[in-house]
Amino acid sequence: MANEFERKQRIGVLGGGPGGYEAAIAGAQLGAEVTLIERVGVGGSAVLTDVVPSKTLIATAEAAMAIGESADLGVQFFARGESGRAVRPEIAVNLAAVNKRLTGLARQQSEDMRENLKRAGVRIVSGEGRLEGPNKLVASTAKGKGGRDFDEIELDTIVIAVGASPRVLPTAVPDGERILTWTQLYTLDQVPEHLIVVGSGVTGAEFASAYTALGAKVTLVSSRDQVLPGEDADAAAVIEDVFTRNGMTVLSRSRAQSVERTDDGVLVTLGDGRTLEGSHCLMAVGAVPNTAGIGLEEAGVQLTDTGHIRVNRVARTSVPSVYAAGDCSTSLPLASVASMQGRTAVFHAMGDVVTPFELRNVASNIFTQPEIATVGWSQKQIEEGIAQGQIYKLPLSSNPRAKMQGVKDGFVKLFARTGSGTVIGGVVVAPRASELILPITMAVEHRLTVDQLARSFSVYPSISGAITDAARAMHIVN
């Protein structure tokens, strides 16, 4: 019995994305014997085909737009024509070079993560994995002449972090050339002449914004009244206005019925019979968890009707020895949440200190131009009486640094609890909103009041000063 208690805990992680990676690292740090099974590469789709490449592409689009808008700041680009007179050059994007760079960055990030795991002592198995009951994983790896080797791994704790894949409609099956999912865009060697984006959620809006900046003609097909239907209404209105001002066509209340490949492009048929012709079509209609066929139900793990794994606030499933992290679970589909879930799962399983996280306090960001960052309760929830709060919105047009930088669109919005003035949420629409949301997130997490937030010294001039300005405007009189 003594040997049983003295042996290391055995942790198996299925999937090496942000959640699985953090679970493996945390387990190794706490002295566990950790095995990670990953089929596509450490980092998973988040690093190889989703977050890292897409945000790298968006960074390129931001650079292209900055050059195009530099004339507003008095900076002009000219070249000498044959006559010796100055001519204004066009901005050109070498998409093949862009995609080569971003895929290279993704591979390097994956390799860096693999090396971190190896240094931590994690055993990495490259192959497929499935559960065989609540305490066993079976890893299937390739061997010569098309065969497979099977490795049965007995475990004390299992963390499932298998992620999700783009949803595919039977009437719009991607071919990887003209009809594409967001994981297939990086094979293009030229900016699409006319990109039709089906779906106006986060993914659709981000790519529509990026490809417009890269010089493509873009048509965004939205089944709802407004782009980004799940976001703050004021923020979505700003983004849609910017989209249309930049030349994008937004088709609201339009549902794509089918997408077909033609001789030289695509034909999109809408639900009302209208048709759209383009050179390429991006299908951005959601994601499906990769939970089918890996033994979850047989092991007793409860799933939702959509195939997501039910988890509690410490990422535990209905089976005590099995946890789940990331997009395959019922939590928020964000890399930051997946990472936190992975760590929390292992800390809980190994008896370390765990603070169950509050999903409402998670900051999220949409990488359009400008960006949208949100945290906490929403204005809609306050207006519906679900939360009690006051709302204050400060346009960036009043911010001196925004004026200096030529920022025309955006705002800071704060929500404070009625009576106490405690910050319960906020929205930032601005360039680099993903960076600006942090002080509001900290205020929400640590229950600071607007007066406490206002007493923080922001740099003058700075766009972050709009946050303290908004907080001062909500001063609570005692």
Buried (B, 14 or more C-beta within 10 A) or exposed (E): EEEEEEEEBBBBBBBBBBBBBBBBBBBBBBEBBBBBBBBBBBBBBBBBBBBBBBBBBBBBBBBBBBEBEEEEEEEEEEEEEEEEEEEEEEEEBEBEEBBEBBBEBBBEBBBEBBEBBEEBBBBBBBBBBBBBBBBBBBBBBEEEEEEEEEBEBEBBBBBBBBBBBBEBBEEBEBEEEBBBBBBBBBEBEEBBEBBBBBBBBBBBBBBBBBBBBBBBBBBBBBBBEBBBEEBBBBBBBBBBEBBEEBEBBBBBEBEBBBBBBEEEBBBBBBEEEEEBEBBBBBBBBBBBBBBEEBBBEEBEBBBEEEBBBBBEBBBBBBBEBBBBBBBBBBBBBBBEBBBBBBBBBBBBBBEEEBEEBEEBBBBBBBBBBBBBBBBBBBBEBBEEEEBEBBBBBBBBEEBEBBEEBBBBBBBBBBBBBEEEBBBBBBBBBBBBBBBBBBBBBBBBBEEBBBBBBBEBEBEEBBBBBBBBBBBBEBEBEE
